[in-house]
Amino acid sequence: MNLNTAPSPRDDRAERPSIDDACARRNRQPLYAPRKKVFPKRAHGRFRRFKWIVLLITLGIYYLSPWIRWERGSYAPDQAILFDLGSRRFFFFSIEIWPQEFYYVAGLLVMAGFGLFLLTSVVGRAWCGYACPQTVWVDLFLVVERAIEGERNARRKLDAAPWTSKKIAKRIAKHSIWMLIGALTGGAWIFYFADAPSLASALVQGEAPDVAYVTVAVLALMTYALGGLMREQVCIYMCPWPRIQASMLDENSLVVTYNDWRGEPRSRPGKKTQAAGRAIGDCVDCNACAVVCPMGIDIRNGQQMECITCGLCIDACDGVMDKIGKPRALVSYATLRDYTANAGIATNSGRSLAQPNLIRNADGSFVEEIKHFNWRVIFRPRVIFYAAMWASIGAAMLAHLALRERLELNVLHDRNPQYVLESDGSIRNGYSLRVLNMVPMPRKIEIRLEGLDGATMKIPELSKEGGRSFRVEAAADQVTTFKAYVTQHARAAAASEFLFVVEGENQKDRATYHATFNTPDIRK
């Protein structure tokens, strides 16, 4: 190191921020952009009609199901669909599910998963666009909003207008109806867990349990916030499915697509364009597809995570194409394979921009090479696998449901003492028998011993005499407990196994339990 070396002059520029850095900071985009409100325009067409049908069916099922009656006799509730938490049972019309049969619920969840995979593989995010509760309730809230505030332009003007008495009155009316819908939504939910007419009467009279009022309030606020205030933000930021669904798609999945190979270059039809003789695409740049989108996106920008494939942009574009006399399906459900093939034709295999003359004949019809949707593409290995798994699980559950036993038996051996030596040299063991009758009516059942030759059983609640078999009455839809004493007259040295058997009338149901008969070890 040379100590005589003078220090270099200080470079102030290294410590002073550059003009470029300052400009970059000024132009830096915020991490969280403010929300841009979406005011979707009302759409008309076949997809909008289909959404109305799905909305009416789903809301009808949700709101009306708790009020459907189903006669099960005097020993069971007559509500068709009921989660009876007090008795720990689930009733679905003629089907009754007990807690130990939770595997049926697990099977339904697995079926729902495969069903969602199947639907997504075929038609993309159709669940999100038509049947998702968020979509359904947002559509319902939009109906209220349009009825009070008007169509898209009127709603935008009202939102930007200063607060006047008219605006305040409209907003109060809209939000009040939204809160009423939320309260009805929460009320309908709790009716699935108790007798609906009785609980409704108790709610009105203020006599319902506190948990009922709390549940209604929480669900009402959630419905109001998610469906009325947040809307598309729930799908974009809260729902994980948009980020997962890409793995379910392939090049043969149907998704909503802007066919730019026939739409570009865009141009508004007019005298100047026609006079210039310039070749133009079918898109007239009217923005009809964008203004009807409930997610606030423009499908012409390509596939986007926000798109829920509801098809409303298809309806809007088809309406415009009908008015200007051009073929429909400029925006349509299409597969990536067909889109890529058609784009290759329109761009001369990617060597140029889209040219309308490459895809049309002189009479305006499409050339023969243009690909159109073929329904046979649905039946491909991935779809068949999902469909087979879904059907197999459903068939297995139905078969098990039809063949399941409606009797269960649980036996608990007395621990102290494990056996009793009687005066005549015989040995007695005590057991607690728990018989579960899983039908909503009392019935006669037979309890008997199988094995353990020479042994007899005594049930003091039924008879003072011993025997190998007894007929008893099991209570409806509950556990009946019996105390049983098994006596063996032979002096067996080691423990012996035998069966307790319970059997319904006409041998319709049967349950067994492997029990052990304990004896003293006389070899000692």
N, C-alpha and C positions, 0 to 999 in steps of 0.2 A: 504494500500500500504506500503510495507517495503522499507524505504529509504536506509537501509544499504545493500540492495542487489546490488551486483556488476553487471555492464552490461555484457551481454554475448559477447564472442568474435565475431568479424565481419566475416561473411561467404562470402568470395570473390567469391565463385562459384555461388551465387545467382545473382551477377552482371555481371559475365563473361559468354558470350554465349557458350553453349555446342557445342561439335564437331558434335553431331547429328543435332543441329539446323543449323549449317553452311552447312552441307551436304544437308539438306533439301532445303536450299535456292539455293544451286548450282543446284539441280535437279528439282527445281520448273519449271513447264511448263509455258510458256508465255500466257498471256490472249488471245492474238491474234496471232495465228500461221501464219507464212508466207505461201503464196499461193504456192501450188505445181502445176505446169503447167500440163494440161491434153493434151495428144496427142492421141486422139482416132484413132484406126485403122478402115479402111473401112470395113463395114460388107456387107454380101451378104445373101439374103434370103427373105422370104415372108414379114416379118415385115419391112425390109429395102425398099422393093418395095412399100409397102403400104405408108411408109413415103415419098417416092419420089412422089407418086400420090397426097398425101395431100399437099405437098410442092408446086407442080405445080398448083394445083387447087386454093389454098389460095393466092399464089403470083399472079396468073393470075387474080383472082377476084380483088385483091387490086390494081394492076397496070393498068388494062384494063377497069375497071368499069367506070371511069370518061369519057372515050372516046365513050361509047355506046350512040347512039342517040335514041331519042324517040319523035315522032311527037305529039305535043300538040296544034297545031294551031299557029297563028301569035301573040297571046297575052301571050304566056308562053314560057319559055326556052325549047329547044329541047334536053337537056342533061338528060339522063335516071335517074341518081342519082345525086342530087344536093342539097346542103345546102345553100339556097339563104338567106344569112344574111341580105342583103339590104331590101328585101321584107318580111323577117321573115317567110320564108316558107321552107318546106322540100319536095322535089320531089323524089318519088321512082317509076319509070315507070308510071303507070296510077294512082298512089296514090299521093295525095297532102295533106300534114299535115300543119296546121296553129299553131301558138303559143298557142292558147287556147285549142288546142287538144294535148297538151303535155302528156296527160295521155296515149296516145298510146306508147310514148317512155318509160314511166314508166312501162307499161305493158310488153314491150319487155325486159326491164331490169329484171323484175320479172321472165319472161319466161327463160331468160338466166341463172338466178340463179337456178331455178328448173331443168333446163336442165343439168347444171353442177353437181348438187346434184345427179340427175338420172344417169349420166354417171359415176360419181365416185363410186356410190353404186354398179354398175354392173362391171366395169372394172378398178377400181382404178383411178390413175392419168393419164388416157388416154389423156385427154385434154393437160396436160403438155407434154406428150411424142410425140404428133403428130401435134396438131393444135395451140398450144400457139405461138403467134408471136415471142417470144424470141427463142423458139425451131426452128421455121421455118427459122428465119434469121441466127441463129448460123449454121444450116445445110448449108445454102447458102454460108456463109463465109468459112465454112470448105471445100466446093467444090473448092473455089478459092485457099485456102491454099494448098490443095493437088495438084492442077494443077500446082502451082508454085514451091512449096518446096518438093513435093514428099510424099511418104507414111510415116507411123508413125516413123519408125526407122530413115529415112532420115531427118524428121523434128526435131527429138530429137537431132541428131548429129549436125544439122545446128544451133539449139538453143544453144548448148554447145560450138560450135566452135568459135574461135576468129573472130573479125570483119575484114573480107576481102572484096575486091571489089565485089566478087561474092555474098557474103552474103548480103552486102548492096544493091546490085542491086535487089536481090530477095525480100528483105524486102520492098524496095521502091515500087516495082511492086505490091506486095500483098496489102500494105496499101493504095496505090493509087486506086486500084480497090475497096477495102472496102469503101473508101471515096466516090467513084463514086456511089456505091450501096446505101450508105447513102443519097447522094444528090438526087438520083432517088426516094428513099423512101419519103423524105421530099417533093419533087416535086409532087409526086403522091397524097400526102395528101392534098396539097392546091388546087389541081384540083377539089376536091369535093366541094369547096366553091365558084367556079366561072366557067364560061364557059371554058372548058379545052383547046380547040384550041386557043382561044383568049388570055388566060393567058399564055400559053406556048410561043406564039409569043412575047408577051410583056416581058416575062422573058429573052428571048434570046436577044431582042433588048434593054434591060435595061430600059424599060418603065413601068415595073410592080410597084405596090405600095411597099413602103419600108417594110411593114409588111409581104409581100410575101417573100422577100429575107431573112428577119430575121427568119421567120418560117422554111424555107428550111434549113438555116444554123443550127438552133437549132436541128431540127429533124435529120439532117445528122450527127451531132456530137453525138447525143444520140444513133442513130443506130450503128455508128462506135464503140462507147465506150461499149455499152451493148452487141452487137452481136459479135464484133471482139476482144475486149480486156478483158472484164469481163466474158463473157460466163456463165459458170456454177455458178459463184459467185452470179449472179443475182438470180438464182433459190434458192440458199442455204441461202443467207443473206438478200436479198431485197424482195423476194416474200413471202407473208404471207400464201399462200395456202398450202405449205407442212406442216405447223403447224396446219392447220384447217382440212385438209382432213381426218384425223383419225376419226373424229366424223361422217363422211359419210360412213365409212367402217363397215362391220360386218363380221361374220365368213363365209358368203357365197359370199363375194365380190372376184372377180378375180383380183389377183395381180401377178406380176412376182416373181416366187419362185424358189429357188434352192432346189430340192428334195433330201436333204441329206440322206433320208431314203434309197435311192437306190444308191447314189453317194459315200457314205462313207463305209469303209475307202478308202481314195484316194491312188492311186498308179500309177506310170508310168509303163505301161506294158513292161516287159522285161524278159529275160531268168531266172534271179535270182528269180524273184517273181513267175514265173510259176513253177520253179523247187521246190521252197519251198512249193508249194501247198496251199499257204495262200489265204483265201477268201478275195477278194477285191471288192470294189464298182465300179460303172461305171465311176466315175470321174477320168480322167487320169492326173489331175493337170496341164493342159496345159496353163491355164490362158487366154484362148481365150475369155472367157466371160468378163474378166476384161479389156482387152486391147481395146475392141470395145466400152466400156461404155463412153458416152460423159460427164458423171458426175464424172468419175474417181473413181468409187467404185467397189468393188468386191461383186457380188450378193451372193456369197457363205457365206458371213458373216451374212446373214439374212436380214430381212427387215430394210431399212435405210431411213431416212428422205430425203436424197438426190436423191433417186431412182425416176425417172419420168416415169417408166413403159413403156419405148419406145420399148422394145422387141428385141433390137439389140443383147443382150446377148443370147437370145433364138436362134437367127439365127446362131451366132457363135458356140454355143454348139451343135446345130443340125448338123452343118457341120462336126464337129469333130466326133460325134456319127456315122454319115454316113460312115466316112472313116474307123473307127475301127469296123464297123459291129454291133453296138449296137443300141437298140431302141432309138428314139428321146424322147424329153420332159424331159431330165434330168433337164434342166432349162425350165420352162413353166409357162403359166398363170394357176394358181391353187387357190382354195379356202382354207381358213384356216381349214375348217371342213374336207375336203378331206386330206389335209396335215397331220393333227393331227391323223386321223384314220390310214393312211398309216405308219406314224412314230411309232404308237403304235404297229403295226404288226411287223415292222422291229426291234424294240427294245424289243419285248416280254413284251409289256405294260410298258416300261420304266425300266425294271429290268436289262437291259444290253445295251451295245452299239449297234449301227446298225449292223445287221448280214445279209449279202446278201442271205444266204441260207433260211432265214425265209420268204422272199418275192418272191422267184423263185422256180419253179418246176425243176425237173431233166433236162428237155429239155431247160431250160433257160427262159421260159415264166413266166409271173407274176402269182402268185396264185390268185384264184378267189376273195379273200377278198379284194384285192387292189381296192381302189376307183379311178374312172376316172371321168372326168368332165361330168356332166349331164346338158344340157341346160335348163331343167325345173327349176333348182335352181334360174334362173334369175327372174322368176315370183313369187316373195315373197312380203309380205305386204309393206315393205318400198319402193321397186321399183315401185309397183303398185300405191302407194300413190303419189310418185313424178311424175310418168307418167300421172296420172289422173289430178293432179294440173296443170302440164305443158299443157296438151291438153285442159283442161277447160278454162284456161286463153287465149290460142290461139283461141279457138272456140268463146269465148265471144268477143274478139277483132275483129275477122273476121265478126261476125254477126253485131256488132256495126258499123264497117266500111262500110258494105254493106247497112245498113239502115240509116246512118247518114244524116242529112239535110245539104244542101249546101247553105243555106241562114241563115243569122243571123241578128237580129234587136236589136238595142239599142236606147233608147229614153231618152232624157234629157229635163225635164220641165224647162221653163224659170223661173228664180228666181226673177227677178225684171223687171216688175211687175209680180206677180203671176197670176193676171187676169186683164182684162180691161173691164169696163162698157161702152158699146156703147150707142149712142143717142137713139136708139129704145128700150133700156132696156135689150138687149141680153148681154151675157157674153162671152168673148173670152179668151182662153188660148193659149199660144205659146209653141211649142215643136221643138226640133231638132232631126230629125230622121237620124240615121246612119245605112245604109243598107249594109251589107257585102255579096258580091256575091263571093262564094268560088269555082267557076268554071272558067277555063281559056278562057272565051269568054263572051262578053256582052250578056245580055238577057233581055227580057221584063218581068217585074214583076208588080203585082197589089198591091197597098197600099189601105187599106180600114179600116173603123171604124166598130167595132162590139160592140153593147151596146150603152148607152147614147142616148136614143131615142130622136129624134127631132134635134139632133146636126148635123152640117155640117162641112166639112174640106176644107180648102183652102191651096193650095201649090202654092205660087206666081211664082215659077220658071216654073210651068207647065200651069197654067190657072188662070185667074182672077175670074173665077166663082167657087162657092163652090159646094161641092158634098160629097157623102159618099165613093166614090171609084175613084182611079186614076191609070192609067197604065203608068209606067215610064220605062226607060232603065237604068239598073244597069251596071256600068263599069265592065270589066273583071278583076277578081282576085284582087279586091280592094274595099275600102269602098266608098260609094256614100252618100253624106249628103244632106238632104232636110230640108227646113224650113216649118213647117206645123202650121196652125192656126185652132183651133177647136172652133166653135161658137155654143152655146146652147141658144135657144130662150126661153125655159121655165125657170122660175125663181126658180131654185132649191135652197133650203136654205143650204144644207150641201154638202160637197164634194162627188162626184160620181166617181166610177171606171168604166173603159171601156177597150177595147182592141184595140191596133194597130195591124193589121195583114198584113204581106207581103207574097205573094204567087207567085211561079214561074209559067211559062206557063205549061198548062196541069196538074196543081196542083202537080207537081213533088216534090217541096220543099215548106215548109211552116214554118214561124216563127211568134211568137206573143210576145206582150209586154203588161203587165198590167200597165196601166197609170191611173193617178188621175186627175179629172177635178175640179179645185178649184173655189169656188163661195163665195160671201160675205154672212155672216150669218145674214139674215134679221130678225131673232128672237130677235136680240138686238134692 
